[in-house]
Amino acid sequence: MMSSPTFNHNWRVSIFCLVCLVAFIKLGFWQLDRQEEKRVLMADREARQQGPSLTASEVGTEGSDLGGLPVLLSGFFHDDATLLLDNVVLDGSVGFEVHQLFADFSGRYFLINRGFVPMGRTRGDPLDIPPTRSQQVQIVGTVYQRGGAPLRLRQSESPEWTFPAIVQYVDVSQLARQINKEVYPYVIRLNEGQHGALPRFWPDTVIPPEKHLGYAIQWFTMAATVIILWLFFCFRKEQEL
């Protein structure tokens, strides 16, 4: 017959389970912290976007938290100064993001990310980039600030561009040197529905808060599984003669 379960302690199993338990619980709470950070970030971005737009003369260049600020510009697009960010995918199509110079009537120059255009059958095929009208327009966009200060090349490594230039990353400082003009150091992402706007997919965050909650639940579930397995190995039923 079967005897009642007895406690059979195994130090190796216990230590292994304890390490896994602590690690899984910490990872679960870390995901919960990330969820709250994302919620605060998205709420702050939404509040900024709903606020009044800054004019070209009001938007600053200093600070590490300029991303998402709405900007209202009035002036002209320059068709002869365009950068094409390479290796962009939208809805399964490979192509480029069109970054075009914009001259504001304040005297400041901005680089506007209009959105996505698909690549032709080969890289040598001409692109079908919808033109912008050579007339005064008023546009609204948001400051796109990625990783603090803009990425720059050393002067000796700076390439000579022929516009429209295909680039692996957008270097605003190099563009400024090429055209011999002072350009705002951060890209302005053109809002949907604005003059010259193209298709795009620019989520505020790659991983939404809901996914972090799901990951936290997974880690806590694994922690509970570790406890169950530890109990299984430590309390076993032994047969009696």
GROMACS elastic network, one bead per residue, 0.5 to 0.9 nm:
[ bonds ]
;  ai    aj funct       b0    kb
    1   239     6  0.61291   500
    1   240     6  0.57281   500
    1   241     6  0.69157   500
    2     5     6  0.88348   500
    2   237     6  0.66682   500
    2   238     6  0.62612   500
    2   240     6  0.60649   500
    2   241     6  0.88727   500
    3     6     6  0.84144   500
    3   237     6  0.60049   500
    3   238     6  0.57751   500
    3   239     6  0.59348   500
    3   240     6  0.62640   500
    4   236     6  0.83436   500
    4   237     6  0.58976   500
    4   238     6  0.75209   500
    5   235     6  0.55598   500
    5   236     6  0.51378   500
    5   238     6  0.70689   500
    6   234     6  0.78678   500
    6   235     6  0.53439   500
    6   236     6  0.58996   500
    6   237     6  0.64948   500
    6   238     6  0.78027   500
    7   231     6  0.89383   500
    7   233     6  0.89752   500
    7   234     6  0.54698   500
    7   236     6  0.70245   500
    8   233     6  0.77002   500
    8   235     6  0.60979   500
    8   236     6  0.73009   500
    9    13     6  0.82885   500
    9    14     6  0.76999   500
    9   233     6  0.82809   500
    9   234     6  0.54507   500
    9   235     6  0.83095   500
   10    13     6  0.54310   500
   10    14     6  0.61286   500
   10    15     6  0.86735   500
   10   233     6  0.82916   500
   10   234     6  0.70771   500
   11    14     6  0.50267   500
   11    15     6  0.60269   500
   11    16     6  0.84668   500
   12    15     6  0.53346   500
   12    16     6  0.61710   500
   12    17     6  0.85641   500
   13    16     6  0.51974   500
   13    17     6  0.60575   500
   13    18     6  0.84983   500
   13   230     6  0.72781   500
   13   233     6  0.80392   500
   13   234     6  0.87229   500
   14    17     6  0.51414   500
   14    18     6  0.59847   500
   14    19     6  0.86009   500
   14   230     6  0.69431   500
   14   234     6  0.87781   500
   15    18     6  0.50468   500
   15    19     6  0.61958   500
   15    20     6  0.86334   500
   16    19     6  0.53195   500
   16    20     6  0.63260   500
   16    21     6  0.85923   500
   17    20     6  0.51202   500
   17    21     6  0.59188   500
   17    22     6  0.85952   500
   17   226     6  0.60949   500
   17   227     6  0.74262   500
   17   229     6  0.83776   500
   17   230     6  0.66417   500
   18    22     6  0.61524   500
   18    23     6  0.84932   500
   18   226     6  0.83924   500
   18   227     6  0.87416   500
   19    22     6  0.53877   500
   19    23     6  0.61664   500
   19    24     6  0.86275   500
   20    23     6  0.51112   500
   20    24     6  0.60178   500
   20    25     6  0.85236   500
   20   222     6  0.88579   500
   20   223     6  0.73223   500
   20   226     6  0.72738   500
   21    24     6  0.52916   500
   21    25     6  0.61593   500
   21    26     6  0.85787   500
   21   220     6  0.89299   500
   21   222     6  0.80580   500
   21   223     6  0.50743   500
   21   224     6  0.80096   500
   21   226     6  0.63826   500
   21   227     6  0.75657   500
   22    25     6  0.52749   500
   22    26     6  0.61337   500
   22    27     6  0.85938   500
   22   223     6  0.79385   500
   23    26     6  0.52104   500
   23    27     6  0.61570   500
   23    28     6  0.86098   500
   23   219     6  0.89643   500
   23   223     6  0.84103   500
   24    27     6  0.50772   500
   24    28     6  0.61153   500
   24    29     6  0.87556   500
   24   219     6  0.52766   500
   24   220     6  0.64570   500
   24   221     6  0.87249   500
   24   222     6  0.67379   500
   24   223     6  0.55119   500
   25    28     6  0.50184   500
   25    29     6  0.63375   500
   25    30     6  0.85441   500
   25   216     6  0.86832   500
   25   219     6  0.66257   500
   25   220     6  0.59600   500
   25   222     6  0.87066   500
   25   223     6  0.63323   500
   26    29     6  0.52698   500
   26    30     6  0.60654   500
   26    31     6  0.86578   500
   26   219     6  0.86342   500
   27    31     6  0.62171   500
   27    32     6  0.86967   500
   27   215     6  0.88710   500
   27   216     6  0.71645   500
   27   219     6  0.64790   500
   27   220     6  0.83915   500
   28    31     6  0.52285   500
   28    32     6  0.64526   500
   28    33     6  0.88308   500
   28   213     6  0.86256   500
   28   215     6  0.71787   500
   28   217     6  0.68797   500
   28   218     6  0.76766   500
   28   219     6  0.50472   500
   28   220     6  0.58040   500
   29    33     6  0.62427   500
   29    34     6  0.86275   500
   29   216     6  0.67165   500
   29   219     6  0.88067   500
   29   220     6  0.87057   500
   30    33     6  0.50289   500
   30    34     6  0.62374   500
   30    35     6  0.86095   500
   30   216     6  0.77596   500
   31    35     6  0.61280   500
   31    36     6  0.87537   500
   31   212     6  0.53196   500
   31   213     6  0.66507   500
   31   214     6  0.86894   500
   31   215     6  0.65635   500
   31   216     6  0.52182   500
   31   217     6  0.89867   500
   31   219     6  0.88430   500
   32    36     6  0.64371   500
   32    37     6  0.87194   500
   32   209     6  0.87841   500
   32   212     6  0.65305   500
   32   213     6  0.60994   500
   32   215     6  0.86143   500
   32   216     6  0.61722   500
   33    36     6  0.52229   500
   33    37     6  0.62445   500
   33    38     6  0.86884   500
   33   212     6  0.86967   500
   34    38     6  0.61306   500
   34    39     6  0.85813   500
   34   209     6  0.75343   500
   34   212     6  0.66335   500
   34   213     6  0.87549   500
   35    38     6  0.52403   500
   35    39     6  0.62883   500
   35    40     6  0.87989   500
   35   208     6  0.78026   500
   35   210     6  0.71676   500
   35   211     6  0.80051   500
   35   212     6  0.52716   500
   35   213     6  0.63562   500
   36    39     6  0.50340   500
   36    40     6  0.62509   500
   36    41     6  0.85577   500
   36   209     6  0.72144   500
   37    40     6  0.52194   500
   37    41     6  0.61007   500
   37    42     6  0.86215   500
   37   209     6  0.83165   500
   38    42     6  0.60240   500
   38    43     6  0.84246   500
   38   205     6  0.77532   500
   38   207     6  0.85108   500
   38   208     6  0.70009   500
   38   209     6  0.56819   500
   38   212     6  0.89686   500
   39    42     6  0.52627   500
   39    43     6  0.60659   500
   39    44     6  0.85299   500
   39   208     6  0.83565   500
   39   209     6  0.62297   500
   40    43     6  0.51292   500
   40    44     6  0.60878   500
   40    45     6  0.86198   500
   41    44     6  0.51496   500
   41    45     6  0.62064   500
   41    46     6  0.86237   500
   41   204     6  0.86770   500
   41   205     6  0.89494   500
   42    45     6  0.50427   500
   42    46     6  0.60680   500
   42    47     6  0.85218   500
   42   204     6  0.68717   500
   42   205     6  0.80337   500
   43    46     6  0.51237   500
   43    47     6  0.61320   500
   43    48     6  0.86222   500
   44    47     6  0.51011   500
   44    48     6  0.62064   500
   44    49     6  0.86716   500
   44    68     6  0.89345   500
   45    48     6  0.50848   500
   45    49     6  0.61649   500
   45    50     6  0.86411   500
   45    67     6  0.81471   500
   45    68     6  0.58708   500
   45    69     6  0.80303   500
   45   204     6  0.79655   500
   46    49     6  0.51263   500
   46    50     6  0.62203   500
   46    51     6  0.86779   500
   46    68     6  0.84588   500
   47    50     6  0.52370   500
   47    51     6  0.63017   500
   48    51     6  0.51443   500
   48    52     6  0.80851   500
   48    53     6  0.88823   500
   48    68     6  0.65542   500
   48    69     6  0.59375   500
   48    70     6  0.70603   500
   49    52     6  0.78392   500
   49    53     6  0.80417   500
   49    68     6  0.66849   500
   49    69     6  0.66042   500
   49    70     6  0.58687   500
   49   142     6  0.79048   500
   50    53     6  0.85882   500
   50    70     6  0.84460   500
   51    69     6  0.86670   500
   51    70     6  0.76821   500
   52    70     6  0.72831   500
   52    71     6  0.86089   500
   53    69     6  0.75278   500
   53    72     6  0.55904   500
   53   140     6  0.77235   500
   53   141     6  0.86991   500
   53   142     6  0.88514   500
   54    57     6  0.79457   500
   54    58     6  0.56660   500
   54    59     6  0.58429   500
   54    69     6  0.77395   500
   54    70     6  0.61629   500
   54    72     6  0.58003   500
   54    73     6  0.85762   500
   55    58     6  0.51842   500
   55    59     6  0.63851   500
   55    70     6  0.88247   500
   55    71     6  0.57819   500
   55    73     6  0.61901   500
   55    74     6  0.86266   500
   55   106     6  0.89147   500
   56    59     6  0.57159   500
   56    60     6  0.87209   500
   56    71     6  0.68624   500
   56    72     6  0.66704   500
   56    73     6  0.58885   500
   56    74     6  0.82627   500
   56   104     6  0.70207   500
   56   105     6  0.85662   500
   56   106     6  0.66071   500
   56   107     6  0.87645   500
   56   108     6  0.69731   500
   56   109     6  0.88399   500
   56   110     6  0.88513   500
   57    60     6  0.79854   500
   57   106     6  0.64768   500
   57   107     6  0.87629   500
   57   108     6  0.77247   500
   58    71     6  0.87945   500
   59    66     6  0.89722   500
   59    69     6  0.82987   500
   59    70     6  0.88991   500
   59    71     6  0.71623   500
   60    63     6  0.81938   500
   60    66     6  0.81672   500
   60   184     6  0.89947   500
   61    66     6  0.79944   500
   61   184     6  0.73742   500
   61   185     6  0.69960   500
   61   186     6  0.78841   500
   62    65     6  0.88008   500
   62    66     6  0.80848   500
   63    66     6  0.64857   500
   63   148     6  0.82491   500
   64    67     6  0.81779   500
   64   145     6  0.81187   500
   64   147     6  0.84677   500
   64   148     6  0.55992   500
   64   149     6  0.78338   500
   65    68     6  0.85679   500
   65   145     6  0.77977   500
   65   148     6  0.81175   500
   66    69     6  0.59871   500
   66   143     6  0.65726   500
   66   144     6  0.77217   500
   66   145     6  0.65250   500
   67    70     6  0.89296   500
   67   142     6  0.73136   500
   67   143     6  0.50674   500
   67   144     6  0.50299   500
   67   146     6  0.77781   500
   68   141     6  0.87668   500
   68   142     6  0.51240   500
   68   143     6  0.51885   500
   68   144     6  0.63243   500
   68   145     6  0.79584   500
   69   141     6  0.83009   500
   69   142     6  0.52340   500
   69   143     6  0.53687   500
   69   144     6  0.82766   500
   70   140     6  0.69538   500
   70   141     6  0.56930   500
   70   143     6  0.66378   500
   70   188     6  0.89459   500
   71   139     6  0.82906   500
   71   140     6  0.56332   500
   71   141     6  0.53576   500
   71   142     6  0.57012   500
   71   143     6  0.72332   500
   71   188     6  0.79798   500
   72   138     6  0.71767   500
   72   139     6  0.59247   500
   72   141     6  0.67463   500
   72   142     6  0.87495   500
   73   102     6  0.86616   500
   73   103     6  0.86703   500
   73   104     6  0.60434   500
   73   105     6  0.81681   500
   73   106     6  0.89031   500
   73   137     6  0.82101   500
   73   138     6  0.56351   500
   73   139     6  0.53635   500
   73   140     6  0.63222   500
   73   141     6  0.82151   500
   74   102     6  0.89678   500
   74   103     6  0.80346   500
   74   104     6  0.53352   500
   74   105     6  0.61132   500
   74   106     6  0.83026   500
   74   136     6  0.69622   500
   74   137     6  0.57486   500
   74   139     6  0.64919   500
   74   140     6  0.89609   500
   75   102     6  0.70289   500
   75   103     6  0.55255   500
   75   105     6  0.52849   500
   75   106     6  0.85194   500
   75   135     6  0.78864   500
   75   136     6  0.50999   500
   75   137     6  0.55862   500
   75   138     6  0.65660   500
   75   139     6  0.85618   500
   76   101     6  0.86425   500
   76   102     6  0.56855   500
   76   103     6  0.53272   500
   76   104     6  0.66801   500
   76   105     6  0.82804   500
   76   132     6  0.88578   500
   76   133     6  0.83841   500
   76   134     6  0.66966   500
   76   135     6  0.61598   500
   76   136     6  0.53392   500
   76   137     6  0.62187   500
   76   138     6  0.85108   500
   77    81     6  0.89581   500
   77   100     6  0.69801   500
   77   101     6  0.59887   500
   77   103     6  0.63718   500
   77   104     6  0.88397   500
   77   112     6  0.88463   500
   77   132     6  0.67060   500
   77   133     6  0.77812   500
   77   134     6  0.70125   500
   77   135     6  0.81751   500
   77   136     6  0.84365   500
   77   137     6  0.82775   500
   78    81     6  0.58646   500
   78    82     6  0.78261   500
   78   100     6  0.67575   500
   78   101     6  0.53327   500
   78   102     6  0.58516   500
   78   103     6  0.72725   500
   78   132     6  0.84732   500
   78   134     6  0.80909   500
   79    82     6  0.66197   500
   79   100     6  0.70507   500
   79   101     6  0.75097   500
   79   102     6  0.89914   500
   79   131     6  0.75923   500
   79   132     6  0.73688   500
   79   134     6  0.85069   500
   79   164     6  0.87099   500
   80   100     6  0.84802   500
   80   101     6  0.82765   500
   80   163     6  0.63759   500
   80   164     6  0.72196   500
   81    99     6  0.85574   500
   81   100     6  0.61200   500
   81   101     6  0.56869   500
   81   102     6  0.89549   500
   81   162     6  0.89224   500
   81   163     6  0.58838   500
   81   164     6  0.65876   500
   81   165     6  0.84491   500
   81   175     6  0.84031   500
   81   179     6  0.79775   500
   82    98     6  0.69030   500
   82    99     6  0.55764   500
   82   101     6  0.64056   500
   82   111     6  0.86637   500
   82   163     6  0.58571   500
   82   165     6  0.65149   500
   82   166     6  0.89005   500
   83    97     6  0.80971   500
   83    98     6  0.61317   500
   83   100     6  0.64294   500
   83   101     6  0.86812   500
   83   163     6  0.70349   500
   83   164     6  0.56108   500
   83   166     6  0.60416   500
   83   167     6  0.67068   500
   83   170     6  0.74864   500
   83   175     6  0.86385   500
   84    95     6  0.89174   500
   84    96     6  0.54986   500
   84    97     6  0.55128   500
   84    99     6  0.61610   500
   84   100     6  0.86959   500
   84   164     6  0.67528   500
   84   165     6  0.58651   500
   84   167     6  0.59683   500
   84   168     6  0.84578   500
   84   169     6  0.89586   500
   84   170     6  0.84620   500
   85    88     6  0.71608   500
   85    95     6  0.84395   500
   85    96     6  0.51311   500
   85    98     6  0.66679   500
   85    99     6  0.74915   500
   85   165     6  0.85400   500
   85   166     6  0.60762   500
   85   167     6  0.52026   500
   85   168     6  0.58842   500
   85   169     6  0.61351   500
   85   170     6  0.67345   500
   86    94     6  0.88594   500
   86    95     6  0.67376   500
   86    96     6  0.50332   500
   86    97     6  0.71211   500
   86   166     6  0.62284   500
   86   167     6  0.58467   500
   86   168     6  0.53774   500
   86   169     6  0.75792   500
   87    94     6  0.65045   500
   87    95     6  0.61246   500
   87    96     6  0.63279   500
   87    97     6  0.87417   500
   87   168     6  0.76745   500
   88    93     6  0.82745   500
   88    94     6  0.57693   500
   88    95     6  0.52645   500
   88    96     6  0.52660   500
   88    97     6  0.67097   500
   88   116     6  0.77488   500
   88   118     6  0.87199   500
   89    92     6  0.60963   500
   89    93     6  0.54353   500
   89    95     6  0.61352   500
   89    96     6  0.78338   500
   89   116     6  0.84858   500
   89   118     6  0.84072   500
   90    93     6  0.52918   500
   90    94     6  0.66315   500
   90    95     6  0.77664   500
   90   116     6  0.74577   500
   90   117     6  0.89343   500
   90   118     6  0.82639   500
   90   199     6  0.84164   500
   90   200     6  0.71961   500
   90   201     6  0.70743   500
   91    94     6  0.85598   500
   93   118     6  0.62754   500
   93   119     6  0.78522   500
   94   117     6  0.85380   500
   94   118     6  0.58362   500
   94   119     6  0.60274   500
   94   120     6  0.89595   500
   95   116     6  0.69042   500
   95   117     6  0.56897   500
   95   120     6  0.80892   500
   96   115     6  0.81570   500
   96   116     6  0.56360   500
   96   117     6  0.55130   500
   96   118     6  0.63868   500
   96   119     6  0.69202   500
   96   166     6  0.82854   500
   97   113     6  0.68643   500
   97   114     6  0.71519   500
   97   115     6  0.51622   500
   97   117     6  0.63673   500
   97   118     6  0.88288   500
   97   198     6  0.89805   500
   97   200     6  0.84187   500
   98   112     6  0.80472   500
   98   113     6  0.57411   500
   98   114     6  0.55294   500
   98   115     6  0.56836   500
   98   116     6  0.62608   500
   98   117     6  0.71353   500
   98   129     6  0.81567   500
   98   198     6  0.85322   500
   99   111     6  0.61331   500
   99   112     6  0.52389   500
   99   114     6  0.61102   500
   99   115     6  0.77699   500
   99   170     6  0.84225   500
   99   187     6  0.82170   500
   99   189     6  0.89656   500
  100   110     6  0.83111   500
  100   111     6  0.55373   500
  100   112     6  0.51304   500
  100   113     6  0.64965   500
  100   114     6  0.72208   500
  101   109     6  0.69483   500
  101   110     6  0.58174   500
  101   112     6  0.61072   500
  101   113     6  0.89831   500
  101   183     6  0.86348   500
  102   108     6  0.85955   500
  102   109     6  0.56962   500
  102   110     6  0.51341   500
  102   111     6  0.60709   500
  102   112     6  0.66275   500
  103   106     6  0.82961   500
  103   107     6  0.69164   500
  103   108     6  0.62865   500
  103   110     6  0.65430   500
  103   111     6  0.89355   500
  104   107     6  0.56940   500
  104   108     6  0.55209   500
  104   109     6  0.60442   500
  104   110     6  0.76034   500
  105   108     6  0.72919   500
  106   109     6  0.87142   500
  108   182     6  0.73636   500
  108   183     6  0.68494   500
  108   184     6  0.72337   500
  109   181     6  0.76859   500
  109   182     6  0.66564   500
  109   184     6  0.60628   500
  110   182     6  0.88923   500
  110   183     6  0.55314   500
  110   184     6  0.51694   500
  110   185     6  0.80029   500
  110   186     6  0.79700   500
  110   187     6  0.71413   500
  110   188     6  0.71021   500
  111   172     6  0.75145   500
  111   183     6  0.72271   500
  111   184     6  0.71882   500
  111   185     6  0.83996   500
  111   186     6  0.75170   500
  111   187     6  0.53302   500
  111   188     6  0.61932   500
  111   189     6  0.86855   500
  112   141     6  0.81949   500
  112   187     6  0.59607   500
  112   189     6  0.58869   500
  112   190     6  0.63492   500
  113   116     6  0.87875   500
  113   141     6  0.89694   500
  113   187     6  0.66357   500
  113   188     6  0.60151   500
  113   190     6  0.58971   500
  113   197     6  0.85312   500
  114   188     6  0.87546   500
  114   189     6  0.66396   500
  114   190     6  0.54407   500
  114   191     6  0.82688   500
  114   196     6  0.63708   500
  114   198     6  0.55685   500
  114   199     6  0.81915   500
  114   200     6  0.83085   500
  115   189     6  0.79806   500
  115   190     6  0.76117   500
  115   196     6  0.88740   500
  115   197     6  0.63720   500
  115   199     6  0.54547   500
  115   200     6  0.50388   500
  115   201     6  0.82838   500
  116   198     6  0.57953   500
  116   199     6  0.53719   500
  116   200     6  0.55812   500
  116   201     6  0.86004   500
  117   127     6  0.76143   500
  117   128     6  0.72867   500
  117   129     6  0.66034   500
  117   130     6  0.88683   500
  117   198     6  0.73712   500
  117   199     6  0.75639   500
  117   200     6  0.89932   500
  118   127     6  0.75922   500
  118   128     6  0.80412   500
  119   122     6  0.72444   500
  119   123     6  0.67651   500
  119   125     6  0.77665   500
  119   126     6  0.83579   500
  119   127     6  0.64513   500
  119   128     6  0.84983   500
  120   123     6  0.64677   500
  120   124     6  0.77610   500
  120   125     6  0.53645   500
  120   126     6  0.69639   500
  120   127     6  0.65104   500
  120   128     6  0.84699   500
  121   124     6  0.83027   500
  121   125     6  0.67276   500
  122   125     6  0.55434   500
  123   126     6  0.80520   500
  124   127     6  0.88954   500
  128   131     6  0.89167   500
  130   196     6  0.74901   500
  130   198     6  0.83508   500
  131   196     6  0.74537   500
  132   135     6  0.85054   500
  132   195     6  0.76065   500
  132   196     6  0.57911   500
  133   136     6  0.82585   500
  133   137     6  0.84727   500
  133   195     6  0.88808   500
  133   196     6  0.85569   500
  134   137     6  0.88196   500
  137   195     6  0.73695   500
  138   194     6  0.83946   500
  138   195     6  0.78208   500
  139   190     6  0.74786   500
  139   191     6  0.80507   500
  139   194     6  0.59209   500
  139   195     6  0.65427   500
  139   196     6  0.88877   500
  140   188     6  0.89509   500
  140   189     6  0.86492   500
  140   190     6  0.63026   500
  140   191     6  0.60023   500
  140   192     6  0.89739   500
  140   194     6  0.68494   500
  141   188     6  0.58065   500
  141   189     6  0.51910   500
  141   192     6  0.86159   500
  141   194     6  0.84632   500
  142   187     6  0.84314   500
  142   188     6  0.53675   500
  142   189     6  0.52455   500
  142   190     6  0.66889   500
  142   191     6  0.72054   500
  143   186     6  0.65994   500
  143   187     6  0.61539   500
  143   189     6  0.63311   500
  144   186     6  0.62872   500
  144   187     6  0.54479   500
  144   188     6  0.57756   500
  144   189     6  0.63063   500
  145   148     6  0.63447   500
  145   149     6  0.77975   500
  145   150     6  0.78425   500
  145   186     6  0.61666   500
  145   187     6  0.72880   500
  145   188     6  0.88773   500
  146   149     6  0.76563   500
  146   150     6  0.74602   500
  146   186     6  0.86433   500
  147   150     6  0.76421   500
  147   151     6  0.87247   500
  148   151     6  0.87731   500
  149   152     6  0.88420   500
  149   185     6  0.82049   500
  149   186     6  0.83639   500
  150   170     6  0.86292   500
  150   171     6  0.70926   500
  150   172     6  0.73659   500
  150   173     6  0.80631   500
  150   185     6  0.66533   500
  150   186     6  0.67916   500
  151   169     6  0.83508   500
  151   170     6  0.77824   500
  151   171     6  0.61022   500
  151   172     6  0.81770   500
  151   173     6  0.84677   500
  152   155     6  0.88717   500
  152   170     6  0.88564   500
  152   171     6  0.58171   500
  152   172     6  0.78768   500
  152   173     6  0.66647   500
  152   174     6  0.73750   500
  153   156     6  0.80983   500
  153   157     6  0.62471   500
  153   158     6  0.60736   500
  153   171     6  0.76436   500
  153   173     6  0.85562   500
  153   174     6  0.76077   500
  154   157     6  0.53954   500
  154   158     6  0.64431   500
  155   158     6  0.52581   500
  155   159     6  0.88686   500
  155   174     6  0.84304   500
  156   159     6  0.85328   500
  158   174     6  0.68596   500
  159   174     6  0.83808   500
  160   178     6  0.74581   500
  161   164     6  0.80044   500
  161   165     6  0.57878   500
  161   166     6  0.85326   500
  161   175     6  0.85579   500
  161   178     6  0.74894   500
  162   165     6  0.55442   500
  162   166     6  0.88820   500
  163   166     6  0.82523   500
  167   170     6  0.66140   500
  167   171     6  0.86677   500
  170   174     6  0.87405   500
  170   175     6  0.86474   500
  170   187     6  0.85958   500
  171   174     6  0.54327   500
  171   175     6  0.65104   500
  171   176     6  0.88816   500
  171   185     6  0.88228   500
  172   175     6  0.50484   500
  172   176     6  0.62409   500
  172   177     6  0.87755   500
  172   183     6  0.70242   500
  172   184     6  0.77647   500
  172   185     6  0.59033   500
  172   186     6  0.71989   500
  172   187     6  0.77948   500
  173   176     6  0.50424   500
  173   177     6  0.64087   500
  173   178     6  0.87395   500
  173   182     6  0.83811   500
  173   183     6  0.73901   500
  173   184     6  0.88008   500
  173   185     6  0.68551   500
  174   177     6  0.50921   500
  174   178     6  0.61950   500
  174   179     6  0.87917   500
  175   178     6  0.50124   500
  175   179     6  0.63149   500
  175   180     6  0.82074   500
  175   181     6  0.84485   500
  175   183     6  0.79271   500
  176   179     6  0.54533   500
  176   180     6  0.55853   500
  176   181     6  0.51329   500
  176   182     6  0.56020   500
  176   183     6  0.56130   500
  176   184     6  0.88970   500
  177   181     6  0.67511   500
  177   182     6  0.80672   500
  178   181     6  0.80328   500
  179   182     6  0.86969   500
  182   185     6  0.87186   500
  183   186     6  0.85353   500
  184   187     6  0.75848   500
  190   193     6  0.87253   500
  190   194     6  0.69014   500
  190   195     6  0.86996   500
  190   196     6  0.82586   500
  190   197     6  0.63037   500
  190   198     6  0.86934   500
  191   194     6  0.58947   500
  191   197     6  0.69789   500
  192   195     6  0.87465   500
  192   197     6  0.59643   500
  192   198     6  0.76746   500
  192   199     6  0.81227   500
  192   200     6  0.85158   500
  193   196     6  0.83074   500
  193   197     6  0.62075   500
  193   198     6  0.86117   500
  194   197     6  0.53807   500
  194   198     6  0.89691   500
  197   200     6  0.87333   500
  202   205     6  0.83889   500
  203   206     6  0.64893   500
  204   208     6  0.85535   500
  205   208     6  0.61375   500
  205   209     6  0.89505   500
  207   210     6  0.81391   500
  207   211     6  0.63442   500
  207   212     6  0.73522   500
  208   211     6  0.56496   500
  208   212     6  0.70204   500
  209   212     6  0.52395   500
  209   213     6  0.65282   500
  209   214     6  0.88444   500
  210   213     6  0.51431   500
  210   214     6  0.63538   500
  210   215     6  0.87877   500
  211   215     6  0.61773   500
  211   216     6  0.85615   500
  212   215     6  0.50098   500
  212   216     6  0.61466   500
  212   217     6  0.86706   500
  213   216     6  0.50190   500
  213   217     6  0.62865   500
  213   218     6  0.86934   500
  214   217     6  0.51720   500
  214   218     6  0.63476   500
  214   219     6  0.88564   500
  215   218     6  0.50230   500
  215   219     6  0.63403   500
  215   220     6  0.87319   500
  216   219     6  0.51682   500
  216   220     6  0.62288   500
  216   221     6  0.85057   500
  217   220     6  0.51451   500
  217   221     6  0.60004   500
  217   222     6  0.85944   500
  218   221     6  0.50283   500
  218   222     6  0.62530   500
  218   223     6  0.86854   500
  219   222     6  0.50813   500
  219   223     6  0.62747   500
  219   224     6  0.87515   500
  220   224     6  0.62721   500
  220   225     6  0.86028   500
  221   224     6  0.50733   500
  221   225     6  0.61937   500
  221   226     6  0.87193   500
  222   226     6  0.62589   500
  222   227     6  0.88168   500
  223   226     6  0.51422   500
  223   227     6  0.65991   500
  223   228     6  0.88917   500
  224   227     6  0.51879   500
  224   228     6  0.63791   500
  224   229     6  0.87463   500
  225   228     6  0.50471   500
  225   229     6  0.61441   500
  225   230     6  0.85508   500
  226   229     6  0.51256   500
  226   230     6  0.61034   500
  226   231     6  0.86620   500
  227   230     6  0.50855   500
  227   231     6  0.62697   500
  227   232     6  0.85940   500
  228   231     6  0.51988   500
  228   232     6  0.61685   500
  228   233     6  0.88115   500
  229   233     6  0.62729   500
  229   234     6  0.85792   500
  230   233     6  0.52943   500
  230   234     6  0.60953   500
  230   235     6  0.84927   500
  231   234     6  0.51189   500
  231   235     6  0.57865   500
  231   236     6  0.86560   500
  232   235     6  0.55861   500
  232   236     6  0.67341   500
  233   236     6  0.65946   500
